[in-house]
Amino acid sequence: MKTESVDYQDTIIQRIKKLREEKNISQARLSEILNISRGQVGNIENPRYSHKYTLKQIDLICKHLDYPIEKIFIPEMKISPECSNAINALMESVVRYE
């Protein structure tokens, strides 16, 4: 039985996969962006495996695809540009801390 945390992780992974496909980015290209193997991207996107993206990788994906990271986690939320700038600054700090 999946936990709520695993279900949420799967939801985030599927949002990123959908975004990747909408932007016509292959798994191979995404693996180059993240500096990981193409197989690892495939494993992450496959719900049979427990692999997941790190927060640093999600941040990098969003920056590369010019997509607000907050929309990955809270897609229905409307955020002002000022708030989005604050979120980006927070994300940079969190990723740097990692």
N, C-alpha and C positions, 0 to 999 in steps of 0.2 A: 504494500500500500504506500502510495506517495504521500509525502508530508506537504504541508502548505508551503513551506520554504522551497521544496523541489518543484512544486507546481508553479510557483512564482518565477523561479529561475528558468523553467521551460518557457513560460510566457515571454520573458525578456529575450531569450534566445530566438524564439520564433518571430518576435518583432524585428530583431536585428536581421534575421534571415530574409524576412519580407522586404525590409528596407534595402538590403544588399541586392536582392533580385530586382526591385523597382529601379535601382540605380545602375542596373546591368553590370554589377560587379560579380565576377566568378569567385568560387571558393579559392581557386588558385591565386587570383589577384588579392583577395582578402588575406590569404596566408602570407603573401609578400608584404603587405601593409603592416601586418602584425608581427612579422618575422617569426612565424611558426610554420609547421608543415601543413600542406593542403589536407593531409589525412586528419590532422588535429582539428581543423575547421569542420571537416565532415563529421568527426566524432562529436564535436560540440553541437552541431545542428541535428544530430541523430538522437531522438529521445530515448533510445535504448541504452545510451551511455550516460555516465554521470559527469562527463566533462562539462565545463562551463567557462565563459569568458571571465577574466578578471575585470575589476573596475577600471584599471589602467587600459586594458584592451578596449573596453566599451567606450571610454573617453576618446581613444585614438580613432576608433571606427567613426564615431560621431563627428569628430573634427575633420577626418578625411572626406566624409560624405556630406559635410556642411549641414549637419542635422543636430538640432538642439538635444543635448543629452537628457534633459528633463522629460522630453516627449517619449523617450524609451521607457522611462519608469512611470510616468504619469501622463499618458497620451491625451487624456481628456482635459487637462488643465490648460487654461489660457494664461500666458505669462507675458508680462510687459518686457520690452527690451532692457530696461534697467534691471529688472529682476533676473532676466536671463544672463546679463553680464555678471551679476553677483553669484549666480549659480556656477557659471564658468570659472570664476575666481575660486570659489569653494572647491570645485572639482580639481582644479590644478593643485590646490593645497593638499587635498586628500590623496590624490595620485602621487604627489611628491613624497608624502609621508610613508606611503607603502614601501 
